[in-house]
Amino acid sequence: MEIQKATVIFDALSQETRLKAFRLLVESGPEGLPAGAISEQLQTPHNTLSFHLNQLSHAGIVTSQKQGRSVIYAANFEAMNALISFMVKDCCSRDMAQIREDEKTGCSIIQLSNCC
């Protein structure tokens, strides 16, 4: 990941409503949530939420899919994994943080040392 892409993601997440919406979508898993459910859970008006979801989509960390009359939003886990990998690989020394692949699950595991 390039620094420019990372700054776009951080910019999108630096607003409270967007951060709450993204965290809610992460909790909901790959299935995502309809826009109305997000609006209801965050107690945010639909038009306001639409603006924030568009910002998250523009940053590439949220996807949307039309299902009937609803739009389903979901966290883009691949993009967030790339951001986390970027931060650990480029911003931490190897003795403080390492990323390894779990052979059983195929998942990336971030190991942070417990120091200072």
C-alpha positions as CSV (number, residue, x, y, z in Angstrom):
1,M,0.0,0.0,0.0
2,E,1.2,3.5,-0.8
3,I,1.2,6.3,1.7
4,Q,-1.3,8.3,-0.4
5,K,-3.8,5.5,-0.2
6,A,-3.2,5.1,3.6
7,T,-3.8,8.8,4.2
8,V,-7.1,8.6,2.3
9,I,-8.3,5.8,4.5
10,F,-7.1,7.5,7.7
11,D,-8.9,10.7,6.6
12,A,-12.1,8.8,6.0
13,L,-11.9,7.2,9.5
14,S,-11.0,10.4,11.3
15,Q,-14.6,11.5,11.6
16,E,-16.7,10.0,14.4
17,T,-19.8,8.9,12.5
18,R,-17.7,7.3,9.8
19,L,-15.5,5.5,12.4
20,K,-18.6,4.2,14.2
21,A,-20.2,3.1,10.9
22,F,-17.0,1.3,9.9
23,R,-16.7,-0.5,13.3
24,L,-20.4,-1.5,13.0
25,L,-19.7,-3.0,9.6
26,V,-16.7,-4.8,10.8
27,E,-18.8,-6.3,13.6
28,S,-21.5,-7.4,11.1
29,G,-18.9,-9.4,9.1
30,P,-18.8,-10.0,5.4
31,E,-22.6,-10.1,5.1
32,G,-22.8,-6.4,5.9
33,L,-25.9,-4.4,6.8
34,P,-28.6,-2.5,5.0
35,A,-28.2,1.3,5.1
36,G,-31.4,1.6,7.1
37,A,-30.1,-0.7,9.8
38,I,-26.8,1.3,10.1
39,S,-28.8,4.6,10.3
40,E,-31.0,3.1,13.0
41,Q,-28.2,1.7,15.1
42,L,-26.1,4.9,14.9
43,Q,-29.2,7.1,15.3
44,T,-28.0,9.1,12.2
45,P,-30.4,10.6,9.6
46,H,-30.4,8.7,6.3
47,N,-29.1,11.6,4.2
48,T,-26.2,12.3,6.6
49,L,-25.3,8.6,6.8
50,S,-25.3,8.4,3.0
51,F,-22.7,11.1,2.8
52,H,-20.5,9.3,5.3
53,L,-20.9,5.9,3.7
54,N,-19.9,7.5,0.4
55,Q,-16.7,8.8,2.0
56,L,-15.9,5.3,3.3
57,S,-16.6,3.8,-0.1
58,H,-14.4,6.4,-1.8
59,A,-11.6,5.4,0.5
60,G,-12.1,1.8,-0.5
61,I,-12.8,0.4,2.9
62,V,-16.5,-0.1,2.4
63,T,-18.3,-1.9,-0.4
64,S,-22.0,-1.6,-1.4
65,Q,-24.4,-3.9,-3.2
66,K,-28.0,-3.3,-4.2
67,Q,-30.3,-6.0,-3.0
68,G,-33.9,-5.4,-4.0
69,R,-34.8,-2.0,-2.6
70,S,-32.0,-1.9,-0.1
71,V,-28.3,-1.1,-0.4
72,I,-26.1,-3.5,1.7
73,Y,-22.8,-2.0,2.9
74,A,-19.9,-4.2,4.1
75,A,-16.4,-3.6,5.4
76,N,-13.7,-4.3,2.9
77,F,-11.6,-6.5,5.0
78,E,-8.9,-7.0,2.3
79,A,-8.3,-3.2,2.2
80,M,-8.1,-3.0,6.0
81,N,-5.7,-6.0,6.2
82,A,-3.5,-4.2,3.7
83,L,-3.6,-1.0,5.8
84,I,-2.7,-2.9,9.0
85,S,0.1,-4.8,7.2
86,F,1.4,-1.5,5.8
87,M,1.5,0.0,9.3
88,V,3.2,-2.9,10.9
89,K,5.7,-3.6,8.2
90,D,6.7,0.0,7.5
91,C,6.2,1.7,10.9
92,C,7.5,-0.9,13.4
93,S,10.9,-2.5,13.8
94,R,10.9,-6.3,13.3
95,D,11.7,-6.9,17.0
96,M,8.5,-5.1,18.0
97,A,6.0,-6.4,15.4
98,Q,5.8,-9.3,13.0
99,I,3.2,-10.6,10.6
100,R,3.1,-14.3,9.9
101,E,0.6,-16.5,8.1
102,D,-1.2,-19.2,10.1
103,E,-0.8,-22.4,8.0
104,K,-4.0,-24.0,9.4
105,T,-6.4,-21.0,8.8
106,G,-4.5,-19.1,6.1
107,C,-5.0,-16.0,8.2
108,S,-2.4,-13.3,8.9
109,I,-1.3,-13.1,12.5
110,I,0.2,-9.9,13.8
111,Q,2.5,-10.4,16.8
112,L,3.3,-7.4,18.9
113,S,6.0,-7.7,21.5
114,N,5.3,-6.6,25.0
115,C,8.0,-4.0,25.6
116,C,8.6,-0.5,27.0
